[in-house]
Structures are given as C-alpha cells and as structure tokens.
Amino acid sequence: MAAPSFKEAVDQANQLLARSGTSWRLEARGRRLGLRGPLPPRHGTGQEPLTIQRLSLGLEACEASLPRAFALLQTVREQLGQGTFRWVDWQRSSAALSPGQSRPAEASAPPPAPLAPPPPAPPAPLPPPPELEEAVASFERAFHQDPRRRRFPAGARSTWRAAYKPYLRRLLALGAQRRASLSPELLLAVLESYPLASRSRQQCTLVLGALARQREMPLPADWQELGRGYGLHAARFRPLPSDARILGVVEQIPNPRWRLVYGLMATYGLRNHEVFFCDFSALAPGGDRVLRVLPTSKTGEHQVWPFQPEWVELFALDRLGRDPEGLPPVDTDLRRTSLQRVGQRVSEQFRRYQLPLTPYDLRHAWAVRTIHIGLPDTVAARMMGHSVAIHTRTYHHWITRRDQQQAVDAALARRQAS
C-alpha cells in the first residue's frame, strides 16, 4: 500500500492537472501507478467518442515514478491529438517505460533517483471566443427544449452525448485554436477534419448544419455532398450474416440470459439498449408476439414484428412472456445510467464471448430480411424507430436490388402472358 506521503504527492499532482483544465488524473491502484482519462474504446473503429478509462503504465506506486508518469501522460495526449494512439502499444509488458523500449535487468537497475518535483502542468488551453461558446450553448438549450425531445428526456440526453457533443466539442477546440468566431469557414474546417466516407463525417454534417440553420448562417451549396459517406453503400458495403449463420452463432453463448438478448436482436432487429426497454407481455401464451419498445428508448415508443416468426420458439423468447426478468441483470435506471451505457454492455458482452458478428449485424440483417420478404420500407422504418430517409439511405443497396428484381419479374410475367 502506498505511503501517506505518496498519496499526498498524487493528490497534489492531480490538483495541478485539474487547474490546467484537463480531465486526466494520476491513479495509484495497489502497487501500480497509472493514468485515468478520456480514451477511445479498446475495440472500436476509431470514430466513437472518447470515454474515461484507465491506462496502465507499468510504474511502481512511489514518488520516484511521478516525473515518469507526467512524461507518459504528455505522450498519450500527443498521440490522441495526432490520432496515433493505439491500445496495443500500451498493453505490452508492464515495464516502467514507454511503448517500444525494453526493460533493463533488475540486477543492473540503477538506484532510484532523488525525488524531483513534477514538471509544471501544461498551460491551460485557450478558451474559445465567447460568441462561439454562446452559440453552442444556445444550440444545446434549444435541443433539449424541443417539445419532441422533452417527451423522451433520457433518449435526448443520450443522443446529445453520443451524436452531438463530440462534434461541437471539436468545433469549440478548433475555434479556440484559431481564435475564430462561428463562420461557414470554421464549420467547413471542422467537417474536413473527419475522414471521407465515414460515419463521423456524415454526423458532423448533420450537427453543424443544424447549428448553422439555428444561427441563420449560410452554408456552402455542396454542404450535403461534402458530408456524404454514411451507410452500407458501396463505400462501406460488407456482407451480412445469413440466417443459418445467425442461428449457429448463438451456440457460442454459454449464458442463457445473454442468449435471449441475442435472440431478441436477431428476431426483432432491436438496438442494443432497446432489448432492456421492451414490453414482453405479447410473448405470453396466446399473445400476438408484437413487441412494444417503451417510450424511454432513444426514439420513443414503437412496435416491432418478428422476422422470422418461428425464431420466437427457436430462441425460446416466449419464456420472457412468463418471466420478464429473464434478461441479464443490467442497470436500466436512467437516473444512474444512460441508454448509451446500457447499449455498451451488450457490445462488451459480444466481444467477451468473441462472437464473429456485432449487435448491429443482427439489426442490419433483420432490416434486409424485411426487404426480401417485401415489407414496405415505410413500415420497416417505423418498426426500426428511424425515418424513411435514413432507412432508404442505409439499406440502399438491398432496396435497389429488390426494386430491380421486381421490375424484371413483372417484365418476364408480361412476356409470358403475351
């Protein structure tokens, strides 16, 4: 256990970090000294927002390690700023050294150097211009005061954190760096900081476009074209699992409760978090098996039909009609958690079981299944809890193929009739 004097030194170092405006902190856990701060998901795509996580440095929890911890913190922040941070580089041998260096032999290790005071905290970043801060603050107030969002406050908070805040945070940071007020040029610079044909660039287009409309600010005529790239179109198209593949993968899940989660997502195309915010009474004997997604979910209340219907029995989902508590014990109290965190629990469990597909593979496969069955796009979009525009854009490849096949079949039928 660390000595009290060391604890005081860590507290003092963290006070310096707090005054500098960073959310990073030193953290002593047992006999090790590490860091805690905003980092990308360990198994993400690189487009997700940062979340507070621990980072092991392989340093001994003693005062002699503090200067080294500060130096490694600076390295981490530089890598994050340059987009070069990789978890694999920091998960190597727990040596008290930065990634890529080797640990000297214990016998030849020099005695600890005299305690040096921690290096001065980096200067606090410049704040963005006040008018830019006020524009973003006004936009946030308007977002949460929208009557449609006030009906589902938990979903609105989750949407703001995940889909709006990261892009506005980058806008504020770039505005501070350039000492620039809100302008079409600044918005374009933020948009261009995201990779082409990426989901983040598309979402940035939507967020900054909404901000510009609120401020009655003109945008480039090709603004929407500049932000293209989201969806399963040619730029990001990938094969989806077949029904046989989906039915086979469930055997890799040892926990029957998590099998139910998997089955619900496969059968009803639910979002990760929606699994835990459903009314399962229709799965009871004699029920119509139409799930009601509760108003507390991201997009409000909607109803979903099973495709394929026989999967209700195959995945034993009918037991939820008798025992709605049959799902895993995930905290769903939105006073303590968020829809995003609930959804992350599902993704984490899929990775823990090393499943060869993702939760959204199941959702996308459900959507494509409805296209092949011939369900109207407007109905499928309503069941999925998103707009028809998003539905047709996301599933453009399969919808186009269906429409072309229908046209070919009709033409062949007319020829045979004549």
N, C-alpha and C positions, 0 to 999 in steps of 0.2 A: 504494500500500500504506500502511496506517495506521502512523503513527509509534509507536515503542515506548511513549511516554508515554500515548498514547491507548489502546493495548491495556491498559496497567495501569489506566487510569481505567475502562474497560469491565469488567475483572476485578473491580475494587473495587465497582462498581455491582452486579454480579451477586452478589457476596458479600453485599451488603446485602439484595438480593432473596431470596437463599436463607435468610438468617437470619429474614426476615419470614414464612417458611413458604409462599411462593408458588412455583410451578414455572415462572413466567415468567422469561425472561432476555433481555438485550440481545445482539445479534449483529451483528458487523461482517463483511460479506461484500464483498470488493473495496473499492469506493469508497462503499459504501452502509451505513447503519446501520439495522437493523430489529429486529424482535422475534421471539421463538420461545416458544410456549406452547400451552396447550390451547384449541383452536378447533373449531367444528363443521365437518363436511365441506363442501367448496365447492359441491357439487351435491346435498346431502342434503335430507331432508324436514323437518329441524328436530327430529327425535325421536332421532337417533342420539347415542351418547356422544361427548364431545369427544376429540380426539386431538392430540398435539403436532405443530404445524405452524409454518411461517414466515409472518410478516406483514411485507410491505414498507411502509415509512413514507415513502419518498422523501427521506430525510435523508442529508446528506453524512456520511461517516465521519470526524468530527472531534469534539474535546471540546466545542465550542460547541453541538453537536447534542444532548448528553446531557440537559440540562433538558427540551428539547422532547420527546425520546423518553420520558422519565418521564411527562410530561403526557399523551402519546398512549397510553401504557400504561394510565394511570388511566382514560382514556376507553374503551379496549377492555374493561377489566374491568367498568366500569359498564354498558356495553352488554350484555355477556354476562350480568351479573346481572339486568338488566331484560328480557332476551330480545329486544333490539332490534338485536343485531349482524347486519350484512349484509355479505357479502364484496364485493358490488358497490360499496358505499360506500368500501371501502378499496382498490379496484382502479382508481381514477381516475388522472389524471395524476400522475406521480411527483414531486409538489411536496412540499416540506418543510413541509406544512401538514396540518391535519386535513381530513377529507372535507367538501366543501361550500364551502371557501374557495378564492379564486383566488390564483395566484402573482404577486407583483409583478414588474415588469420588471427584468431583470438590471441595467440601467444605473442604475436608481433604488434598487437594493437598498442598505440601509444597511450600513456595515461591521460585521463580526461583533462582537457584544457581548463584553465581557470574560467569561472563563470564570466561571460561577457554580457553586458546588458543587451536586451533585444534591440534589433535595429529599429530606428524610428518608423512609426507607422506610415504607410504611403499617404500622400496628401489626399484629402477628401476630394472626390470627383466634383467637377464644377456642376452646379445645378443647371437645369435647362432654363431658358428665358421664361420669365413669369407668364408672359402671354401664351406661350406654348403649354405650360403646366395648366393654366386656367382652361385652355381649350380642351385638353384631355380630361380634366376634372369635370367640366361641363358635359362632355360626351358621356362620361360614366354615370353622372346623375341622371341624364336623360334615358340612358339604357335601363337603369333599374326602375325608373318611374313610368316606363312604358306599361300601359294597362294590361297588355297581353302577358308581359313577363311578371307583373305583380301577382298574377293568378297562380304562378308556379315559382315562388321565390327561390327555392332550393335549386331548381333547374337553372334559373337565371344566374345565380351565383356561380354554379359550376361552369356554365357556358362562358361567363365573363373571365373566370380564372384561366380556363383552358384555351378558349378560342379568340379572346380579345386582348387580354392583358399582355401576353408576350410581345405582340406586335406594337402596341402602344408604348411598352417599356423600351423597345428598340428605337421608336420614334423619339422619345424623350432623351435617350442616350445620345443619339446622333445629333439632335438639336443642341444638346449641351456641348458636344464636341465641336460643333461648327458655330456655336453661338448664333443659331439661326431660328427665326420665328417660323410659325406654321406657314407653309407655302407649297404650291404644286411641285416646286423643285425639290423641297425637302421630302415630300411624300414619295416622289419618284426615286430619290436616293435610297430611302428605306426599302422600297419594293425591290430595287435592283440588288440589294444586299442578300436576297434569298435566291437559291439555285433555280434555274429554269426548269419548267415541267415538274415542280414539286408541290406537294400539298400545302406547305407553309407559304409559298408564294401566292397560291390561289387564295388562301385565307387572308393573307395580308392585303390583297386587292380588295376583298370584301370589307375588311375592317376600316382601312384608310379611306375607301370610297364612302362608307357611311359617315365617317368623321368629316370628310370634305363636304358632303351634302348638308350636314347639320350646320357647318360654317358658311354654307353657300359659296364654296370655293370651286372654281372651275378646275377640271382635271383634263389631262391630255385626251384627245379624241380616241386614241387607241388604248386607253387605260385597261379595258377589259381584255384586250388582246395581249397586253403586256403581262397580264397575270395568269394566262392560260396554263393548264398543266395538271389540274386535279382530276382524279377519276381513273377508272380502269380502262382508259382509251389506249391507243396504240403506244403512247409513250411509256405507260406503266402496266400494260396488259400482262397478266400472268394466268396460267391455267388454275382453275378452281378444283377442289376435291370432288370426285364423283360420289354419288350416293353410296355405292359399295365401299368406297374408301372411308367415308364418314362413319358408316356402321361398323367398320373394322377397327377404327382408331379408338372407339370407346372402350375396347377391351384393355387398353393400356392404362386405364384409370382405376386404381385399386379401391378408392373410397366411393361407396355407393351414393353418398350425398353429392359429391362432385360429378358423378355420372349423371345425376339428374340435371345439374347445371348445364352440362354438355348437351344432354338430350333436349332440354328446353330451347337452347340456342339453335340447335340443328333443326328442330321441328317447327319452331315459330319465328326464327330469324331475329331474335331479340338482341338488343345491345347488351354489353356486359352487365351494366348495372340494372337493366330492366328486369333481369331474372329475379331480383330480390324485391321488386316493387310491382308484383302482379297479384291479381285475384284469381286463385286457383279453384274456386268453387265449381266452375264448369267442368272440371276434370273428375268430379264425383260421379258415382254410378247414375246414369240417366241424364247427365249433363251434355251440353252441345259441344264441349271441348273448345270453345272460343275463349281465349284468354283476354282478360281486361288488364291492360297496363295502366297503373294507377296515376292520378294527376301529379303525384310527387316526382315522377320521372322527368327526364330532360325536356321532352316535347309534349308533355301533358297526356291526358287520358286518350287511349285509342284501343281498338280491338284487333286481335290477330287470330287468323285461322291456321290450323296445322297443314303443312305441306311437307311431307306426305302424312295423310291422316293416320295410316297404320303405324306410324312411328310412335304414336302415343303409347301403344302397347309394347312396341319393341324396346323403348327406353324406360318402360314402367313408370311413365309420367302420371298415370291415373292414381298412383299412391298419394300424390300431392293433393288430390281432391279429398282424400280421407285424412291426411296428415300434412297440413300446410307448413309445419315446422320441420319437414324432412330435408330442407336445404342446409348447406353448411352454416355454422354459426358466425355469420359476418355481421358486423355492427352496421345497422342501417338507420340509426338515429341521426338525422341530419342536423341536430344541434351540436353533435360531437364530430361528425364526419361530413363527407361531401359525396355527391354522385360520382365524381371522378375517382375518389379513393376506393369506393366500392367497386367500380369497374376495374381499377388496377389490381384488386385482389384476384379477380378472375384471370387476368392476363398472367399474373405471377404464378398462379396455380397451374396454368397450362405449361408454363416454362418449367416449373418444378417437376411435372410429370414428363417433361421432354416430349410433348406431343408434336407430331410433324406438321401441324397446322395451327392457325391462330383463331381466336374467337371470331374475328371478323371474316375469316374464311367461311365459317359456318353461316354467318349473316348474308354474305355475298352469294353463297351457294343457294340459300333459301330464295333470294331475290331472282336469281337466274332460273330456279326451278319454277317459279310462278310465271316467268316469261315463256318458258317452254310449254307449260300447261295451257297458256292462253289467257291468264288473268289480266284484265285491263290494267294498264300502267297506273291510271289514277287510283284504282282500288289498292294495288300493291303498294304504291307510295304512301297511301293513308295508313295502311297496316304497319308500314315501317316507321311511321312517325316523321316523315320528311316531305318536302314539296315534290310536285311532279317534275319541276325543273331539275332538281338535284337527282331525282330518280333517273330521268332520261339521260342526263349527262354522265352519271356514274356507270350506268349499265347500257350505254350507247351501243357498244359492240354487239351485245346479245339481242337488243331490241331491233337493231338494223337487220341482223341475220334473220330474226323471226319474221319481220315485215317482208323481207325479200322472199323468204320461203313461202309465205302465204300468197304473195303475188304470183310466184312460179306455179304453185299448186293450183291456183284459180285459173291461170292461163292454160295449163295442161288439161284441167277439167273441161274448159270450154272447147278445146280442140277435140277431146274425146267425144263430147256431146254432139259436135257437128259431124 
